[in-house]
Amino acid sequence: MKLALLVEYDGTHYHGFQRQAPEHEPTVQGVLEGAVERISQKHTSVIGAGRTDSGVHASGQVVHCQVESRLKPEDWQRALNAVLPADIAVRRVAQVADDFHARYSALARSYRYTVLNDRWPSPLRERYMYRVGQPLDVGALHQACAVLLGEHDFRAFGRSPRDSQSGEQHSCVRLMLAAGCWGNEGAGVVSFDFTANGFLTGMVRRLVGTLLLVGWGHLDVDGFAQILASRNEAHPGASVPACGLCLTQVSYPPEMVIWSEA
């Protein structure tokens, strides 16, 4: 049977999701495949919906794998969580049709980037947030995020993979379905949320790094829009650290994946 797994992980100590060849550094995919093999005694490929980079976290990663076992889906969830390390967990499980694909069946993916807007270090929170000391104009940030809505060529903010045969770069056009910035002044937390039909490599981190220039008043909303329209990666917006980024959700047609109860 084919299983879909909703996976949560702390990416701090992993060299991204995708297995490396050869695997010198631990990856989330490699650890998941090792756990499945330990239970089934057979190597099985685990395919993820998003290839998160080194140090990036996930609360809503989805993977699929084909397993040969008499175990029920809920038994797989218990067995996997029993052998997985503490920083990776299977939160939900579903039996899916053979044509389901965690990556290609997805309609959209959502990411959140969290900034700790605080002058002083906070060792516990900085594991999952990027701390910046200079105050941010959340209203201006939200206006700038609205510029991203709709279909755009995002090559100013990320890279698209190249075709394995021709070597040509794939399209950098993506449809941004939702984008916004939200501030919690009492806690000093500013969150950026993005949902799109797909993301370029490094896109969210470069977007946030450029948006921070707007929040600091170094760049206005029109200037941000001009960078997007330029399709030129040569601009002052820098990529922010991976620690603040989390893959929060992958969306599928509702009839395709029916998750187990919490």
Beta strands, then each sheet from edge to edge (+ up, - down):
strand 1: 2-9
strand 2: 47-48
strand 3: 57-66
strand 4: 88-96
strand 5: 108-117
strand 6: 130-132
strand 7: 150-153
strand 8: 173-184
strand 9: 189-196
strand 10: 245-251
sheet 1: 2+ 3- 1+ 4-
sheet 2: 2+ 3- 10- 5+ 6+
sheet 3: 2+ 3- 10- 5+ 9- 8+ 7-
end
